[in-house]
Amino acid sequence: MRTLERKLVIKARRTPGSGIFLCSVFCILLQFFVTNNVVRVIAGHDVNIRFHPANIIMVFCAFYALANGPIPFHQRCRESPGLILFVFAIPLFAFYTAWFNGLSGAAFYFDSFWGAGLLAVALEGATDRQKRFLAKLLLALILMNVLFGLFESLTQYNVFPFVANDNIKQAQIEATANFRANAFYPHPLTASLITGMAFFLLYVMQLRFLVMAPAFLLILIGLLAFGGRTALFVTVGMSGLAAGWVVLSGIIKRNLKLEVMGSLLLAVTVLPLITLFIVTQTTIADRIVNTLYFDGSAEVRVFQWTILNYLSLKNWLFGVPLQELTALKYQIGLNAVEDIENFWLLLFLNLGAVGFVAFLFVFGTFLVHIARYGHGMYAWMLMISALIIDSGSNSLGQKSNDLVIEVAFLVAMSGYRNYSRQTVRRTATSTPIRADGLIRARIPPRIVRGLRVLNRAH
């Protein structure tokens, strides 16, 4: 009898798809820590990681979730058509560009786009509790990355430099005013992007003030340290819009809480003073302060569009092979170090007008799906902010995990759609369910009734 009760308890505690969730979490950890610059420093030389190992694992994990996961495939197709379309269409775009322009330049679809769709498939069946665990894990990873970046900014030393080969020694020697921390990430712009995402996750996590305030401050300082101007201004601007909306809607609905107003007033008063101190008294924000003008990086983002003037009709329709693209960059004045800094332009040059129009539709449906899945105003703000920040760089036009991490954040945010810290606190202090010695066991009512019947029979 006791053995049967134990089996019922074990069955009650099992979560459908828990193995898939754990595999997905492992892949997210690999995405954070297995980057080109980290591998280069550990190995002592450049390692050509053609496909990221996390995304290779996600292929098996996602297709197992489609075939045998907690959500049936026909239900996914009915409820998540944008996600299913994205997962099955992205490989077709890789084959398309490989057919017209050669294999070089097609592999990035696997890491930059397909990995994000596969992760969304694997995490879609997670429970709200698992998603909240993922949110806490992501926040911890971001804060650790920020602390690492602050150490680099204060010491003017990159532990994992984002420059390669002969440039490493020179970059370490030249501790100039344009020094940029990058922590574990392969580039400071990517580090800025994922740090900015953490702001919107903080807004939905309903953390206590003593936890929320230090985390918020650390993330803001991290944005200053990584030196991404677009990420800083977009994130702060979106946060200001969110604060204005919260106050306005609270006034209209007459449910504006005093604690919310107090937190906003404290942020408006204290954060500018702390930022001013960091900017004037430390080296953390030197790169942003010293490049608040139309510098060479901004100039490249303007004249890079002149490359369209040199395309043939075939290039316009079906894309540009990688060898021709290199020649065209030299033709418009870009040197070997400089690159096209806009992933939309890179995708157009890779696919041509025919493939690019189809890609816009598929990519757009996927972004709408993950933003709706994240649920709420902050999910849409995160998606839009990430899209704006990515549009100022070439990360999604090359191998990058930007979209993968964005999906992880949005899925984690969805775990709080029906969550209330006050309700959880009341539930935790209430009398726990007891079933014949199973103290404080979180057992569904159906299992509890079964245990009581077994006890009476015994």
ZANU-330140 format. One record per residue (C-alpha): y, z, x; residue number from 1. Coordinates in steps of 0.25 Angstrom, whole numbers, plus 5000, padded with zeros to 4 digits. Example, Ala and Ser with C-alpha at 12.3 -4.5 7.8 and 13.67 -1.06 7.14 Angstrom:
<y = 4982	z = 5031	x = 5049	n = 1>
<y = 4996	z = 5029	x = 5055	n = 2>
end
This chain:
<y = 5000	z = 5000	x = 5000	n = 1>
<y = 5010	z = 5004	x = 5011	n = 2>
<y = 5006	z = 4991	x = 5018	n = 3>
<y = 5010	z = 4983	x = 5006	n = 4>
<y = 5023	z = 4990	x = 5004	n = 5>
<y = 5026	z = 4987	x = 5019	n = 6>
<y = 5024	z = 4972	x = 5017	n = 7>
<y = 5033	z = 4973	x = 5005	n = 8>
<y = 5044	z = 4979	x = 5013	n = 9>
<y = 5043	z = 4969	x = 5024	n = 10>
<y = 5043	z = 4958	x = 5014	n = 11>
<y = 5056	z = 4964	x = 5008	n = 12>
<y = 5063	z = 4965	x = 5021	n = 13>
<y = 5059	z = 4950	x = 5026	n = 14>
<y = 5071	z = 4940	x = 5024	n = 15>
<y = 5067	z = 4926	x = 5022	n = 16>
<y = 5071	z = 4917	x = 5033	n = 17>
<y = 5074	z = 4929	x = 5043	n = 18>
<y = 5067	z = 4921	x = 5054	n = 19>
<y = 5076	z = 4909	x = 5052	n = 20>
<y = 5088	z = 4919	x = 5052	n = 21>
<y = 5084	z = 4925	x = 5065	n = 22>
<y = 5081	z = 4912	x = 5072	n = 23>
<y = 5095	z = 4907	x = 5067	n = 24>
<y = 5102	z = 4920	x = 5073	n = 25>
<y = 5094	z = 4917	x = 5086	n = 26>
<y = 5100	z = 4903	x = 5087	n = 27>
<y = 5114	z = 4908	x = 5084	n = 28>
<y = 5113	z = 4918	x = 5096	n = 29>
<y = 5108	z = 4906	x = 5104	n = 30>
<y = 5120	z = 4898	x = 5100	n = 31>
<y = 5129	z = 4909	x = 5105	n = 32>
<y = 5123	z = 4912	x = 5118	n = 33>
<y = 5116	z = 4899	x = 5123	n = 34>
<y = 5128	z = 4890	x = 5126	n = 35>
<y = 5131	z = 4880	x = 5136	n = 36>
<y = 5140	z = 4889	x = 5145	n = 37>
<y = 5131	z = 4901	x = 5144	n = 38>
<y = 5118	z = 4893	x = 5148	n = 39>
<y = 5126	z = 4886	x = 5159	n = 40>
<y = 5130	z = 4899	x = 5165	n = 41>
<y = 5116	z = 4906	x = 5164	n = 42>
<y = 5109	z = 4893	x = 5169	n = 43>
<y = 5119	z = 4890	x = 5180	n = 44>
<y = 5121	z = 4876	x = 5176	n = 45>
<y = 5124	z = 4867	x = 5164	n = 46>
<y = 5112	z = 4866	x = 5154	n = 47>
<y = 5111	z = 4855	x = 5145	n = 48>
<y = 5108	z = 4861	x = 5132	n = 49>
<y = 5105	z = 4849	x = 5123	n = 50>
<y = 5102	z = 4856	x = 5111	n = 51>
<y = 5105	z = 4871	x = 5109	n = 52>
<y = 5092	z = 4879	x = 5108	n = 53>
<y = 5098	z = 4887	x = 5096	n = 54>
<y = 5099	z = 4874	x = 5088	n = 55>
<y = 5085	z = 4870	x = 5092	n = 56>
<y = 5079	z = 4883	x = 5086	n = 57>
<y = 5088	z = 4881	x = 5074	n = 58>
<y = 5081	z = 4867	x = 5071	n = 59>
<y = 5068	z = 4874	x = 5069	n = 60>
<y = 5074	z = 4886	x = 5062	n = 61>
<y = 5082	z = 4878	x = 5052	n = 62>
<y = 5071	z = 4868	x = 5048	n = 63>
<y = 5061	z = 4880	x = 5046	n = 64>
<y = 5072	z = 4886	x = 5037	n = 65>
<y = 5073	z = 4873	x = 5029	n = 66>
<y = 5058	z = 4872	x = 5028	n = 67>
<y = 5054	z = 4887	x = 5026	n = 68>
<y = 5066	z = 4895	x = 5025	n = 69>
<y = 5071	z = 4904	x = 5014	n = 70>
<y = 5079	z = 4893	x = 5007	n = 71>
<y = 5071	z = 4881	x = 5002	n = 72>
<y = 5075	z = 4867	x = 5008	n = 73>
<y = 5078	z = 4862	x = 4994	n = 74>
<y = 5087	z = 4874	x = 4991	n = 75>
<y = 5094	z = 4871	x = 5004	n = 76>
<y = 5096	z = 4856	x = 5000	n = 77>
<y = 5102	z = 4860	x = 4987	n = 78>
<y = 5111	z = 4872	x = 4991	n = 79>
<y = 5115	z = 4867	x = 5005	n = 80>
<y = 5115	z = 4852	x = 5005	n = 81>
<y = 5126	z = 4852	x = 5016	n = 82>
<y = 5118	z = 4860	x = 5025	n = 83>
<y = 5105	z = 4852	x = 5023	n = 84>
<y = 5113	z = 4839	x = 5025	n = 85>
<y = 5119	z = 4844	x = 5038	n = 86>
<y = 5106	z = 4848	x = 5044	n = 87>
<y = 5099	z = 4835	x = 5041	n = 88>
<y = 5111	z = 4826	x = 5044	n = 89>
<y = 5116	z = 4831	x = 5058	n = 90>
<y = 5104	z = 4826	x = 5065	n = 91>
<y = 5107	z = 4812	x = 5059	n = 92>
<y = 5121	z = 4812	x = 5065	n = 93>
<y = 5115	z = 4815	x = 5079	n = 94>
<y = 5105	z = 4803	x = 5077	n = 95>
<y = 5116	z = 4794	x = 5072	n = 96>
<y = 5125	z = 4796	x = 5084	n = 97>
<y = 5113	z = 4795	x = 5093	n = 98>
<y = 5110	z = 4782	x = 5087	n = 99>
<y = 5124	z = 4776	x = 5088	n = 100>
<y = 5129	z = 4783	x = 5101	n = 101>
<y = 5117	z = 4788	x = 5109	n = 102>
<y = 5110	z = 4802	x = 5110	n = 103>
<y = 5122	z = 4807	x = 5118	n = 104>
<y = 5131	z = 4815	x = 5109	n = 105>
<y = 5121	z = 4817	x = 5098	n = 106>
<y = 5115	z = 4830	x = 5102	n = 107>
<y = 5127	z = 4839	x = 5098	n = 108>
<y = 5124	z = 4837	x = 5083	n = 109>
<y = 5112	z = 4846	x = 5085	n = 110>
<y = 5119	z = 4858	x = 5091	n = 111>
<y = 5133	z = 4857	x = 5085	n = 112>
<y = 5129	z = 4853	x = 5070	n = 113>
<y = 5114	z = 4853	x = 5068	n = 114>
<y = 5112	z = 4867	x = 5073	n = 115>
<y = 5123	z = 4873	x = 5063	n = 116>
<y = 5115	z = 4866	x = 5051	n = 117>
<y = 5102	z = 4872	x = 5056	n = 118>
<y = 5108	z = 4886	x = 5057	n = 119>
<y = 5114	z = 4885	x = 5043	n = 120>
<y = 5100	z = 4881	x = 5038	n = 121>
<y = 5093	z = 4893	x = 5045	n = 122>
<y = 5104	z = 4903	x = 5041	n = 123>
<y = 5106	z = 4899	x = 5026	n = 124>
<y = 5094	z = 4907	x = 5022	n = 125>
<y = 5098	z = 4920	x = 5029	n = 126>
<y = 5101	z = 4932	x = 5020	n = 127>
<y = 5115	z = 4938	x = 5019	n = 128>
<y = 5110	z = 4950	x = 5028	n = 129>
<y = 5105	z = 4940	x = 5039	n = 130>
<y = 5119	z = 4932	x = 5038	n = 131>
<y = 5126	z = 4945	x = 5039	n = 132>
<y = 5118	z = 4949	x = 5052	n = 133>
<y = 5122	z = 4935	x = 5057	n = 134>
<y = 5136	z = 4938	x = 5055	n = 135>
<y = 5136	z = 4951	x = 5063	n = 136>
<y = 5128	z = 4944	x = 5074	n = 137>
<y = 5138	z = 4932	x = 5074	n = 138>
<y = 5150	z = 4942	x = 5075	n = 139>
<y = 5143	z = 4950	x = 5086	n = 140>
<y = 5141	z = 4937	x = 5094	n = 141>
<y = 5156	z = 4933	x = 5092	n = 142>
<y = 5161	z = 4946	x = 5096	n = 143>
<y = 5152	z = 4946	x = 5109	n = 144>
<y = 5157	z = 4932	x = 5112	n = 145>
<y = 5171	z = 4937	x = 5110	n = 146>
<y = 5169	z = 4949	x = 5119	n = 147>
<y = 5163	z = 4940	x = 5130	n = 148>
<y = 5175	z = 4930	x = 5128	n = 149>
<y = 5185	z = 4942	x = 5130	n = 150>
<y = 5178	z = 4946	x = 5143	n = 151>
<y = 5180	z = 4932	x = 5148	n = 152>
<y = 5195	z = 4931	x = 5144	n = 153>
<y = 5198	z = 4944	x = 5150	n = 154>
<y = 5191	z = 4941	x = 5163	n = 155>
<y = 5194	z = 4926	x = 5163	n = 156>
<y = 5180	z = 4923	x = 5166	n = 157>
<y = 5170	z = 4914	x = 5158	n = 158>
<y = 5156	z = 4920	x = 5159	n = 159>
<y = 5150	z = 4907	x = 5153	n = 160>
<y = 5161	z = 4896	x = 5156	n = 161>
<y = 5162	z = 4885	x = 5146	n = 162>
<y = 5165	z = 4875	x = 5158	n = 163>
<y = 5153	z = 4868	x = 5165	n = 164>
<y = 5149	z = 4866	x = 5179	n = 165>
<y = 5160	z = 4865	x = 5190	n = 166>
<y = 5170	z = 4870	x = 5180	n = 167>
<y = 5164	z = 4884	x = 5179	n = 168>
<y = 5169	z = 4889	x = 5192	n = 169>
<y = 5183	z = 4883	x = 5190	n = 170>
<y = 5184	z = 4888	x = 5176	n = 171>
<y = 5181	z = 4902	x = 5181	n = 172>
<y = 5191	z = 4902	x = 5193	n = 173>
<y = 5202	z = 4897	x = 5184	n = 174>
<y = 5205	z = 4909	x = 5175	n = 175>
<y = 5217	z = 4902	x = 5169	n = 176>
<y = 5226	z = 4905	x = 5157	n = 177>
<y = 5217	z = 4895	x = 5149	n = 178>
<y = 5204	z = 4903	x = 5152	n = 179>
<y = 5195	z = 4903	x = 5139	n = 180>
<y = 5183	z = 4913	x = 5136	n = 181>
<y = 5171	z = 4906	x = 5130	n = 182>
<y = 5161	z = 4918	x = 5131	n = 183>
<y = 5147	z = 4913	x = 5127	n = 184>
<y = 5152	z = 4900	x = 5121	n = 185>
<y = 5152	z = 4886	x = 5128	n = 186>
<y = 5167	z = 4884	x = 5125	n = 187>
<y = 5179	z = 4893	x = 5121	n = 188>
<y = 5182	z = 4885	x = 5108	n = 189>
<y = 5168	z = 4887	x = 5103	n = 190>
<y = 5169	z = 4902	x = 5106	n = 191>
<y = 5183	z = 4902	x = 5099	n = 192>
<y = 5176	z = 4895	x = 5087	n = 193>
<y = 5165	z = 4905	x = 5085	n = 194>
<y = 5174	z = 4917	x = 5087	n = 195>
<y = 5184	z = 4912	x = 5076	n = 196>
<y = 5172	z = 4911	x = 5066	n = 197>
<y = 5169	z = 4926	x = 5068	n = 198>
<y = 5183	z = 4929	x = 5061	n = 199>
<y = 5178	z = 4923	x = 5048	n = 200>
<y = 5164	z = 4930	x = 5049	n = 201>
<y = 5172	z = 4944	x = 5051	n = 202>
<y = 5179	z = 4941	x = 5038	n = 203>
<y = 5167	z = 4941	x = 5030	n = 204>
<y = 5158	z = 4952	x = 5037	n = 205>
<y = 5166	z = 4963	x = 5030	n = 206>
<y = 5165	z = 4972	x = 5043	n = 207>
<y = 5172	z = 4985	x = 5044	n = 208>
<y = 5186	z = 4985	x = 5049	n = 209>
<y = 5182	z = 4993	x = 5062	n = 210>
<y = 5172	z = 4981	x = 5065	n = 211>
<y = 5180	z = 4970	x = 5059	n = 212>
<y = 5193	z = 4973	x = 5067	n = 213>
<y = 5188	z = 4973	x = 5081	n = 214>
<y = 5179	z = 4961	x = 5078	n = 215>
<y = 5191	z = 4953	x = 5073	n = 216>
<y = 5199	z = 4957	x = 5085	n = 217>
<y = 5189	z = 4953	x = 5095	n = 218>
<y = 5186	z = 4939	x = 5088	n = 219>
<y = 5201	z = 4936	x = 5088	n = 220>
<y = 5202	z = 4940	x = 5103	n = 221>
<y = 5190	z = 4931	x = 5105	n = 222>
<y = 5197	z = 4919	x = 5099	n = 223>
<y = 5209	z = 4922	x = 5109	n = 224>
<y = 5199	z = 4923	x = 5121	n = 225>
<y = 5192	z = 4910	x = 5118	n = 226>
<y = 5205	z = 4902	x = 5117	n = 227>
<y = 5202	z = 4893	x = 5105	n = 228>
<y = 5216	z = 4891	x = 5099	n = 229>
<y = 5210	z = 4883	x = 5087	n = 230>
<y = 5200	z = 4894	x = 5084	n = 231>
<y = 5210	z = 4905	x = 5085	n = 232>
<y = 5221	z = 4899	x = 5077	n = 233>
<y = 5211	z = 4893	x = 5066	n = 234>
<y = 5204	z = 4907	x = 5065	n = 235>
<y = 5216	z = 4915	x = 5064	n = 236>
<y = 5222	z = 4905	x = 5054	n = 237>
<y = 5210	z = 4905	x = 5045	n = 238>
<y = 5210	z = 4921	x = 5046	n = 239>
<y = 5224	z = 4921	x = 5042	n = 240>
<y = 5221	z = 4912	x = 5030	n = 241>
<y = 5209	z = 4921	x = 5026	n = 242>
<y = 5217	z = 4933	x = 5027	n = 243>
<y = 5228	z = 4927	x = 5018	n = 244>
<y = 5218	z = 4923	x = 5008	n = 245>
<y = 5211	z = 4937	x = 5007	n = 246>
<y = 5225	z = 4943	x = 5005	n = 247>
<y = 5229	z = 4933	x = 4995	n = 248>
<y = 5216	z = 4933	x = 4987	n = 249>
<y = 5216	z = 4948	x = 4987	n = 250>
<y = 5230	z = 4949	x = 4981	n = 251>
<y = 5227	z = 4939	x = 4970	n = 252>
<y = 5214	z = 4945	x = 4967	n = 253>
<y = 5220	z = 4959	x = 4969	n = 254>
<y = 5208	z = 4964	x = 4977	n = 255>
<y = 5215	z = 4964	x = 4991	n = 256>
<y = 5209	z = 4976	x = 4998	n = 257>
<y = 5218	z = 4985	x = 5006	n = 258>
<y = 5208	z = 4985	x = 5018	n = 259>
<y = 5209	z = 4970	x = 5019	n = 260>
<y = 5225	z = 4970	x = 5019	n = 261>
<y = 5224	z = 4981	x = 5030	n = 262>
<y = 5215	z = 4973	x = 5038	n = 263>
<y = 5224	z = 4961	x = 5037	n = 264>
<y = 5237	z = 4968	x = 5040	n = 265>
<y = 5230	z = 4975	x = 5052	n = 266>
<y = 5225	z = 4961	x = 5057	n = 267>
<y = 5239	z = 4955	x = 5055	n = 268>
<y = 5245	z = 4967	x = 5063	n = 269>
<y = 5236	z = 4970	x = 5074	n = 270>
<y = 5229	z = 4956	x = 5078	n = 271>
<y = 5242	z = 4949	x = 5082	n = 272>
<y = 5246	z = 4961	x = 5091	n = 273>
<y = 5232	z = 4961	x = 5097	n = 274>
<y = 5233	z = 4946	x = 5099	n = 275>
<y = 5246	z = 4947	x = 5106	n = 276>
<y = 5241	z = 4957	x = 5115	n = 277>
<y = 5229	z = 4949	x = 5119	n = 278>
<y = 5237	z = 4936	x = 5121	n = 279>
<y = 5248	z = 4943	x = 5130	n = 280>
<y = 5240	z = 4954	x = 5137	n = 281>
<y = 5227	z = 4947	x = 5140	n = 282>
<y = 5221	z = 4934	x = 5145	n = 283>
<y = 5212	z = 4933	x = 5132	n = 284>
<y = 5220	z = 4923	x = 5125	n = 285>
<y = 5226	z = 4915	x = 5137	n = 286>
<y = 5220	z = 4902	x = 5133	n = 287>
<y = 5226	z = 4902	x = 5119	n = 288>
<y = 5240	z = 4907	x = 5123	n = 289>
<y = 5241	z = 4897	x = 5135	n = 290>
<y = 5237	z = 4885	x = 5127	n = 291>
<y = 5245	z = 4886	x = 5114	n = 292>
<y = 5251	z = 4872	x = 5116	n = 293>
<y = 5246	z = 4858	x = 5116	n = 294>
<y = 5237	z = 4858	x = 5128	n = 295>
<y = 5227	z = 4848	x = 5134	n = 296>
<y = 5216	z = 4853	x = 5125	n = 297>
<y = 5225	z = 4850	x = 5112	n = 298>
<y = 5229	z = 4837	x = 5118	n = 299>
<y = 5215	z = 4832	x = 5119	n = 300>
<y = 5212	z = 4835	x = 5105	n = 301>
<y = 5223	z = 4826	x = 5101	n = 302>
<y = 5221	z = 4813	x = 5110	n = 303>
<y = 5206	z = 4814	x = 5109	n = 304>
<y = 5207	z = 4806	x = 5095	n = 305>
<y = 5212	z = 4794	x = 5103	n = 306>
<y = 5198	z = 4791	x = 5106	n = 307>
<y = 5197	z = 4785	x = 5092	n = 308>
<y = 5206	z = 4774	x = 5097	n = 309>
<y = 5195	z = 4769	x = 5107	n = 310>
<y = 5183	z = 4768	x = 5097	n = 311>
<y = 5176	z = 4755	x = 5094	n = 312>
<y = 5171	z = 4752	x = 5080	n = 313>
<y = 5157	z = 4756	x = 5083	n = 314>
<y = 5162	z = 4770	x = 5089	n = 315>
<y = 5170	z = 4772	x = 5076	n = 316>
<y = 5158	z = 4770	x = 5067	n = 317>
<y = 5147	z = 4776	x = 5075	n = 318>
<y = 5152	z = 4784	x = 5086	n = 319>
<y = 5154	z = 4784	x = 5101	n = 320>
<y = 5143	z = 4785	x = 5111	n = 321>
<y = 5145	z = 4797	x = 5121	n = 322>
<y = 5148	z = 4788	x = 5133	n = 323>
<y = 5158	z = 4780	x = 5126	n = 324>
<y = 5165	z = 4793	x = 5121	n = 325>
<y = 5166	z = 4798	x = 5135	n = 326>
<y = 5173	z = 4785	x = 5139	n = 327>
<y = 5182	z = 4786	x = 5127	n = 328>
<y = 5186	z = 4800	x = 5131	n = 329>
<y = 5190	z = 4795	x = 5145	n = 330>
<y = 5198	z = 4784	x = 5138	n = 331>
<y = 5207	z = 4793	x = 5130	n = 332>
<y = 5209	z = 4802	x = 5142	n = 333>
<y = 5199	z = 4813	x = 5141	n = 334>
<y = 5193	z = 4818	x = 5154	n = 335>
<y = 5179	z = 4823	x = 5157	n = 336>
<y = 5183	z = 4837	x = 5153	n = 337>
<y = 5190	z = 4834	x = 5140	n = 338>
<y = 5183	z = 4830	x = 5128	n = 339>
<y = 5186	z = 4827	x = 5113	n = 340>
<y = 5190	z = 4840	x = 5107	n = 341>
<y = 5186	z = 4837	x = 5092	n = 342>
<y = 5172	z = 4837	x = 5086	n = 343>
<y = 5176	z = 4828	x = 5075	n = 344>
<y = 5181	z = 4817	x = 5084	n = 345>
<y = 5168	z = 4819	x = 5092	n = 346>
<y = 5159	z = 4818	x = 5080	n = 347>
<y = 5167	z = 4805	x = 5076	n = 348>
<y = 5165	z = 4799	x = 5089	n = 349>
<y = 5150	z = 4803	x = 5089	n = 350>
<y = 5147	z = 4798	x = 5075	n = 351>
<y = 5157	z = 4788	x = 5072	n = 352>
<y = 5164	z = 4786	x = 5058	n = 353>
<y = 5150	z = 4784	x = 5051	n = 354>
<y = 5143	z = 4796	x = 5056	n = 355>
<y = 5156	z = 4805	x = 5056	n = 356>
<y = 5158	z = 4803	x = 5041	n = 357>
<y = 5144	z = 4807	x = 5038	n = 358>
<y = 5145	z = 4819	x = 5048	n = 359>
<y = 5158	z = 4824	x = 5041	n = 360>
<y = 5151	z = 4824	x = 5028	n = 361>
<y = 5138	z = 4832	x = 5033	n = 362>
<y = 5146	z = 4841	x = 5042	n = 363>
<y = 5156	z = 4844	x = 5030	n = 364>
<y = 5145	z = 4848	x = 5021	n = 365>
<y = 5139	z = 4857	x = 5031	n = 366>
<y = 5152	z = 4864	x = 5034	n = 367>
<y = 5155	z = 4866	x = 5019	n = 368>
<y = 5140	z = 4871	x = 5017	n = 369>
<y = 5141	z = 4882	x = 5028	n = 370>
<y = 5155	z = 4886	x = 5024	n = 371>
<y = 5151	z = 4888	x = 5009	n = 372>
<y = 5138	z = 4895	x = 5014	n = 373>
<y = 5147	z = 4905	x = 5022	n = 374>
<y = 5154	z = 4908	x = 5009	n = 375>
<y = 5168	z = 4912	x = 5007	n = 376>
<y = 5182	z = 4909	x = 5013	n = 377>
<y = 5179	z = 4913	x = 5027	n = 378>
<y = 5167	z = 4904	x = 5028	n = 379>
<y = 5176	z = 4892	x = 5025	n = 380>
<y = 5186	z = 4897	x = 5035	n = 381>
<y = 5176	z = 4898	x = 5046	n = 382>
<y = 5171	z = 4884	x = 5043	n = 383>
<y = 5184	z = 4878	x = 5043	n = 384>
<y = 5189	z = 4886	x = 5055	n = 385>
<y = 5177	z = 4882	x = 5063	n = 386>
<y = 5179	z = 4867	x = 5059	n = 387>
<y = 5194	z = 4868	x = 5063	n = 388>
<y = 5191	z = 4874	x = 5077	n = 389>
<y = 5179	z = 4865	x = 5080	n = 390>
<y = 5188	z = 4853	x = 5076	n = 391>
<y = 5197	z = 4857	x = 5088	n = 392>
<y = 5185	z = 4855	x = 5098	n = 393>
<y = 5173	z = 4847	x = 5101	n = 394>
<y = 5163	z = 4858	x = 5099	n = 395>
<y = 5156	z = 4852	x = 5087	n = 396>
<y = 5156	z = 4838	x = 5094	n = 397>
<y = 5148	z = 4843	x = 5105	n = 398>
<y = 5137	z = 4854	x = 5106	n = 399>
<y = 5142	z = 4866	x = 5099	n = 400>
<y = 5137	z = 4878	x = 5091	n = 401>
<y = 5150	z = 4880	x = 5083	n = 402>
<y = 5144	z = 4875	x = 5070	n = 403>
<y = 5132	z = 4883	x = 5072	n = 404>
<y = 5140	z = 4896	x = 5074	n = 405>
<y = 5148	z = 4892	x = 5062	n = 406>
<y = 5136	z = 4891	x = 5053	n = 407>
<y = 5131	z = 4905	x = 5058	n = 408>
<y = 5145	z = 4911	x = 5055	n = 409>
<y = 5145	z = 4905	x = 5041	n = 410>
<y = 5131	z = 4909	x = 5037	n = 411>
<y = 5134	z = 4923	x = 5042	n = 412>
<y = 5146	z = 4924	x = 5033	n = 413>
<y = 5138	z = 4920	x = 5021	n = 414>
<y = 5130	z = 4933	x = 5022	n = 415>
<y = 5143	z = 4941	x = 5017	n = 416>
<y = 5145	z = 4933	x = 5005	n = 417>
<y = 5139	z = 4944	x = 4996	n = 418>
<y = 5141	z = 4955	x = 5006	n = 419>
<y = 5150	z = 4967	x = 5004	n = 420>
<y = 5151	z = 4978	x = 5014	n = 421>
<y = 5155	z = 4988	x = 5003	n = 422>
<y = 5143	z = 4985	x = 4995	n = 423>
<y = 5134	z = 4986	x = 5007	n = 424>
<y = 5140	z = 5000	x = 5011	n = 425>
<y = 5137	z = 5005	x = 4997	n = 426>
<y = 5123	z = 5000	x = 4997	n = 427>
<y = 5120	z = 5006	x = 5010	n = 428>
<y = 5124	z = 5020	x = 5005	n = 429>
<y = 5116	z = 5019	x = 4992	n = 430>
<y = 5102	z = 5025	x = 4991	n = 431>
<y = 5092	z = 5016	x = 4998	n = 432>
<y = 5080	z = 5011	x = 4991	n = 433>
<y = 5067	z = 5018	x = 4994	n = 434>
<y = 5053	z = 5013	x = 4992	n = 435>
<y = 5042	z = 5022	x = 4996	n = 436>
<y = 5047	z = 5026	x = 5009	n = 437>
<y = 5055	z = 5013	x = 5012	n = 438>
<y = 5068	z = 5019	x = 5015	n = 439>
<y = 5081	z = 5011	x = 5014	n = 440>
<y = 5072	z = 4998	x = 5013	n = 441>
<y = 5080	z = 4986	x = 5008	n = 442>
<y = 5069	z = 4981	x = 4999	n = 443>
<y = 5071	z = 4972	x = 4987	n = 444>
<y = 5069	z = 4978	x = 4973	n = 445>
<y = 5057	z = 4970	x = 4970	n = 446>
<y = 5050	z = 4975	x = 4983	n = 447>
<y = 5054	z = 4990	x = 4979	n = 448>
<y = 5048	z = 4988	x = 4965	n = 449>
<y = 5035	z = 4983	x = 4972	n = 450>
<y = 5035	z = 4995	x = 4981	n = 451>
<y = 5037	z = 5005	x = 4970	n = 452>
<y = 5025	z = 4999	x = 4962	n = 453>
<y = 5016	z = 5000	x = 4974	n = 454>
<y = 5020	z = 5014	x = 4976	n = 455>
<y = 5017	z = 5018	x = 4962	n = 456>
<y = 5003	z = 5011	x = 4963	n = 457>
<y = 5000	z = 5018	x = 4976	n = 458>
end
